[in-house]
Amino acid sequence: MQLADVRAAEAADATTISRLLAEAIRDSYSEILGEIPTRRLVSTQCALPRIRAEIEIPGGAPGWLGWLVATGPDGALIGVAAGGVPVPGEGELYALAVCPDSRRGGVGSALLEAASKRMRAFGATEQRVTLPADRDPSLSFYEHVGFAPLAPLAPSATRAATAPPTGTRLNRPL
């Protein structure tokens, strides 16, 4: 098991968080979602101005609990997570990503536990996450730690009415 220290993100971490998240999204979803949807996901989830702003407001926006980072033994950032409690009792994991070469070493579990602890402190009794793809590569990780499917996501208003729903919504008790 790889050791990882988890801490709240600092302003100096923003660029690295953006890069790591973009790398993880491309690595995980390029083949599953295709080039254009993956680019859109990176564009919306990894925008540096957004991440900078989010680091500066933990606890300052309703339901937002902030970014967490995991660092390896050498101090390098190897994983990130973000979450909140947008609805009383319901924690939401907005992001969880680990560098591809640090996966399967306990980094994701350490980040998830730290995010869960924060959510419990703010009254969450359950935790949810939305995965971008039905056959998401992280699904087995989430199932292993107790998440189960809620219900399929409906197609977005911008997608064709005949397009099948994509994404998976998971839930677990905290």
C-alpha positions as CSV (number, residue, x, y, z in Angstrom):
1,M,0.0,0.0,0.0
2,Q,1.3,3.4,-0.9
3,L,1.3,6.0,1.9
4,A,-0.5,9.3,1.2
5,D,-0.8,12.3,3.4
6,V,-4.2,14.0,2.9
7,R,-4.6,17.7,3.6
8,A,-6.8,20.7,2.5
9,A,-5.7,22.2,-0.8
10,E,-3.8,25.5,-0.8
11,A,-3.8,28.2,-3.4
12,A,-0.4,27.0,-4.7
13,D,-2.0,23.5,-5.5
14,A,-4.5,24.9,-8.0
15,T,-2.4,24.3,-11.2
16,T,-1.4,20.8,-10.1
17,I,-5.0,19.9,-9.2
18,S,-6.1,21.1,-12.6
19,R,-3.4,19.1,-14.5
20,L,-3.9,15.9,-12.4
21,L,-7.7,16.0,-12.8
22,A,-7.4,16.6,-16.6
23,E,-4.9,13.7,-16.9
24,A,-7.1,11.3,-14.9
25,I,-10.2,12.3,-17.0
26,R,-8.4,11.8,-20.3
27,D,-6.8,8.5,-19.1
28,S,-10.2,7.1,-17.8
29,Y,-12.7,8.4,-20.3
30,S,-11.1,9.1,-23.7
31,E,-11.9,5.6,-25.1
32,I,-15.3,5.3,-23.3
33,L,-16.8,8.7,-24.0
34,G,-14.9,9.7,-27.2
35,E,-12.8,12.8,-27.9
36,I,-15.4,15.6,-27.8
37,P,-17.3,14.6,-24.7
38,T,-13.9,14.0,-22.9
39,R,-12.7,17.5,-23.9
40,R,-16.0,19.0,-22.6
41,L,-15.6,17.1,-19.3
42,V,-12.0,18.4,-19.0
43,S,-13.0,21.9,-19.9
44,T,-15.8,22.1,-17.3
45,Q,-14.1,20.1,-14.5
46,C,-10.5,21.3,-14.8
47,A,-10.8,25.1,-15.4
48,L,-8.0,26.7,-13.5
49,P,-9.9,29.9,-12.5
50,R,-12.7,27.7,-11.2
51,I,-10.4,25.5,-9.1
52,R,-8.5,28.6,-7.8
53,A,-11.8,30.1,-6.7
54,E,-13.0,26.9,-5.1
55,I,-9.8,26.5,-3.1
56,E,-10.4,30.0,-1.6
57,I,-14.0,29.4,-0.5
58,P,-14.1,26.1,1.5
59,G,-16.9,26.5,3.9
60,G,-17.7,29.9,2.3
61,A,-20.3,28.7,-0.1
62,P,-23.4,26.8,0.9
63,G,-22.7,23.1,1.0
64,W,-19.1,23.3,-0.4
65,L,-16.5,21.6,1.8
66,G,-13.5,22.2,-0.5
67,W,-10.7,20.4,-2.2
68,L,-8.4,17.8,-0.6
69,V,-5.1,16.7,-1.9
70,A,-3.0,13.6,-1.3
71,T,0.8,13.8,-1.4
72,G,3.2,10.9,-1.7
73,P,6.3,10.3,0.3
74,D,8.3,12.7,-1.9
75,G,5.7,15.5,-1.3
76,A,4.3,15.3,-4.9
77,L,0.6,15.7,-5.3
78,I,-0.8,12.3,-6.4
79,G,-4.5,12.6,-5.8
80,V,-7.4,15.1,-5.4
81,A,-10.9,15.1,-4.1
82,A,-13.7,17.6,-3.7
83,G,-17.0,17.4,-2.0
84,G,-19.8,19.0,-0.1
85,V,-23.1,18.7,1.6
86,P,-25.5,20.5,-0.8
87,V,-28.6,19.0,0.7
88,P,-29.0,18.4,4.5
89,G,-27.9,14.8,5.2
90,E,-26.6,14.1,1.7
91,G,-22.8,14.4,1.0
92,E,-21.8,14.7,-2.6
93,L,-18.4,13.7,-3.9
94,Y,-17.7,16.0,-6.9
95,A,-14.3,14.8,-7.8
96,L,-11.9,12.0,-6.9
97,A,-8.9,11.4,-9.0
98,V,-5.5,9.7,-8.5
99,C,-2.5,9.9,-10.8
100,P,-2.5,6.8,-13.0
101,D,0.8,5.5,-11.7
102,S,-0.4,5.9,-8.1
103,R,-3.7,4.0,-8.4
104,R,-4.4,0.8,-6.4
105,G,-2.1,2.0,-3.6
106,G,-4.7,3.3,-1.2
107,V,-4.6,6.9,-2.3
108,G,-8.2,7.0,-3.5
109,S,-9.4,5.3,-0.3
110,A,-7.5,7.9,1.9
111,L,-9.0,10.8,0.0
112,L,-12.5,9.2,0.1
113,E,-12.2,8.7,3.9
114,A,-11.0,12.3,4.5
115,A,-13.9,13.7,2.3
116,S,-16.4,11.4,4.2
117,K,-15.1,12.6,7.5
118,R,-15.7,16.2,6.5
119,M,-19.2,15.3,5.2
120,R,-20.1,13.5,8.5
121,A,-19.0,16.6,10.4
122,F,-21.5,18.6,8.5
123,G,-24.4,16.2,9.1
124,A,-24.3,13.9,6.1
125,T,-25.6,10.5,6.7
126,E,-25.2,9.3,3.1
127,Q,-22.8,10.0,0.3
128,R,-23.4,10.2,-3.4
129,V,-21.3,10.4,-6.5
130,T,-22.1,10.7,-10.2
131,L,-19.8,8.9,-12.7
132,P,-19.7,10.2,-16.2
133,A,-20.0,6.8,-18.0
134,D,-22.2,3.8,-17.5
135,R,-19.2,1.5,-17.8
136,D,-17.0,3.8,-15.7
137,P,-13.6,2.5,-14.9
138,S,-13.9,3.6,-11.3
139,L,-17.2,1.7,-10.7
140,S,-15.5,-1.3,-9.1
141,F,-13.7,1.0,-6.6
142,Y,-16.9,2.6,-5.6
143,E,-18.7,-0.7,-5.3
144,H,-15.8,-2.1,-3.2
145,V,-16.3,0.8,-0.7
146,G,-20.0,0.3,-0.4
147,F,-21.6,2.4,-3.1
148,A,-24.6,1.1,-5.0
149,P,-26.5,2.4,-8.0
150,L,-29.4,4.8,-7.3
151,A,-31.2,5.2,-10.7
152,P,-30.0,5.8,-14.2
153,L,-29.4,9.4,-15.2
154,A,-31.9,10.9,-17.6
155,P,-30.6,12.2,-20.9
156,S,-29.7,15.9,-20.7
157,A,-31.9,18.5,-22.4
158,T,-29.2,19.2,-25.0
159,R,-28.9,15.6,-26.1
160,A,-31.1,14.1,-28.7
161,A,-34.3,12.6,-27.4
162,T,-33.3,9.2,-28.7
163,A,-29.9,9.2,-27.1
164,P,-29.5,6.6,-24.3
165,P,-28.8,8.0,-20.8
166,T,-25.2,8.1,-19.8
167,G,-23.6,8.2,-16.4
168,T,-24.2,6.3,-13.2
169,R,-25.4,7.8,-9.9
170,L,-24.2,5.9,-6.8
171,N,-25.1,6.2,-3.1
172,R,-23.8,4.7,0.2
173,P,-24.6,5.3,3.9
174,L,-22.0,7.2,5.9
